[in-house]
Amino acid sequence: MTEFEKMVSGRLYDPNLDGSCSKVANKSRRLCQIYNAIPVEDEKKRQEVLKELLPHAGEGLYIQGPLQFDYGVNTYFGKNCYVNFNFVVLDCAPVRIGNDVFFGPNCQLLTPIHPYLPEERKMRINAAGNLSEVEYGKPIEIGDGCWFGAGVTVLPGVKIGKNTIVGAGSVVTRDLPEGVIAAGNPCRVIRPIAKEDSITLKDFLC
């Protein structure tokens, strides 16, 4: 089993041991650099690069950029998602995002976990002669219809139910149920989304 396969499966892995992680990561980072440099008017080129960076993305994905993905291939988008400025995804473990999900600026989805004990966390020379460390990751799952305000950080292993709204600046450390408004650091449920939250859209909907 390669270190990349260990990583995706949630096992301890060394990202600098056999080259399998760095090969994918280097491609992702190169594509991120290219995407971030493409003029916003050149939507055709942006979509071409985005499809190569995120091969598991559904139709209708729009990412304003700049963006940064660790691997890209471990992130799954549903249909018609919107992502604002400065989006960061450390997808050492799979990140699964549903349909119609909105992200405000400066959001981060983070799956990696380093060892807690300092003697286990420190850098060392590995079997390949490279300075490295071991880590692991836990997946993130986001349901359909969620909305993340500006500056939200989602931590490893978190699952968020469909249609939930996460307020700006929140740090999501644990699972959130569906259909609620949640905010804070650590993020907590404030209240359910209610019919009283409706606004009149009859002039906009067809």
Backbone hydrogen bonds, N-H to C=O, Kabsch-Sander energy under -0.5 kcal/mol:
donor,donor_aa,acceptor,acceptor_aa,energy
6,K,2,T,-2.2
7,M,3,E,-2.4
8,V,4,F,-2.3
9,S,5,E,-1.7
10,G,7,M,-1.4
11,R,6,K,-2.2
13,Y,135,E,-2.4
17,L,14,D,-1.5
22,S,15,P,-0.5
23,K,19,G,-1.9
24,V,20,S,-1.0
25,A,21,C,-2.8
26,N,22,S,-2.7
27,K,23,K,-1.3
28,S,24,V,-2.3
29,R,25,A,-2.7
30,R,26,N,-2.0
31,L,27,K,-2.4
32,C,28,S,-2.4
33,Q,29,R,-2.0
34,I,30,R,-2.1
35,Y,31,L,-2.8
36,N,32,C,-2.6
37,A,33,Q,-1.0
37,A,34,I,-0.7
38,I,34,I,-0.7
38,I,35,Y,-1.2
42,D,39,P,-1.8
43,E,41,E,-1.7
46,R,42,D,-2.1
47,Q,43,E,-2.4
48,E,44,K,-1.8
49,V,45,K,-2.2
50,L,46,R,-2.4
51,K,47,Q,-2.2
52,E,48,E,-1.3
53,L,49,V,-2.5
54,L,50,L,-3.0
57,A,54,L,-1.4
58,G,77,F,-1.0
58,G,78,G,-0.8
61,L,58,G,-0.8
62,Y,81,C,-2.2
64,Q,83,V,-2.9
65,G,84,N,-0.6
68,Q,87,F,-2.0
70,D,89,V,-2.2
73,V,71,Y,-2.2
75,T,72,G,-1.8
76,Y,95,V,-3.4
77,F,56,H,-1.0
77,F,75,T,-0.5
78,G,97,I,-0.7
78,G,98,G,-1.2
80,N,59,E,-3.0
82,Y,101,V,-2.2
83,V,62,Y,-2.5
84,N,103,F,-1.8
86,N,66,P,-0.6
87,F,66,P,-1.5
88,V,107,C,-2.2
89,V,68,Q,-2.8
90,L,109,L,-2.6
91,D,89,V,-1.1
92,C,90,L,-0.9
95,V,74,N,-2.6
96,R,140,I,-2.7
97,I,76,Y,-3.5
97,I,95,V,-0.6
98,G,142,I,-1.6
100,D,79,K,-3.2
102,F,146,C,-2.4
103,F,82,Y,-2.2
104,G,148,F,-2.4
106,N,85,F,-2.6
107,C,104,G,-0.6
108,Q,152,V,-2.7
109,L,88,V,-2.4
110,L,108,Q,-0.5
110,L,154,V,-2.7
111,T,90,L,-2.0
111,T,109,L,-0.5
113,I,136,Y,-3.4
120,E,117,L,-1.2
121,R,117,L,-1.7
122,K,118,P,-1.7
124,R,132,S,-2.8
126,N,124,R,-0.6
126,N,130,N,-2.9
129,G,126,N,-2.0
132,S,124,R,-3.1
135,E,13,Y,-1.9
136,Y,113,I,-2.3
138,K,111,T,-1.8
140,I,94,P,-1.7
141,E,158,V,-2.2
142,I,96,R,-3.1
143,G,160,I,-2.3
145,G,99,N,-3.0
146,C,143,G,-1.0
147,W,164,T,-1.9
148,F,102,F,-2.5
149,G,147,W,-0.5
149,G,166,V,-3.1
151,G,105,P,-2.9
152,V,149,G,-1.0
153,T,170,S,-2.6
154,V,108,Q,-2.8
155,L,153,T,-0.5
155,L,172,V,-2.4
157,G,138,K,-1.1
158,V,155,L,-1.3
160,I,141,E,-2.6
161,G,176,L,-2.2
163,N,144,D,-3.0
164,T,161,G,-1.2
165,I,180,V,-2.7
166,V,147,W,-2.8
167,G,165,I,-0.5
167,G,182,A,-3.2
169,G,150,A,-2.4
170,S,167,G,-1.5
171,V,184,G,-1.9
172,V,153,T,-3.2
172,V,170,S,-0.6
173,T,171,V,-0.9
176,L,159,K,-2.3
179,G,162,K,-2.1
181,I,191,R,-3.1
182,A,165,I,-2.8
182,A,180,V,-0.5
183,A,188,R,-2.2
187,C,171,V,-2.7
188,R,183,A,-2.0
190,I,181,I,-3.1
191,R,181,I,-1.5
193,I,179,G,-2.6
197,D,194,A,-1.8
198,S,195,K,-1.9
201,L,199,I,-0.6
204,F,201,L,-2.2
205,L,201,L,-2.6
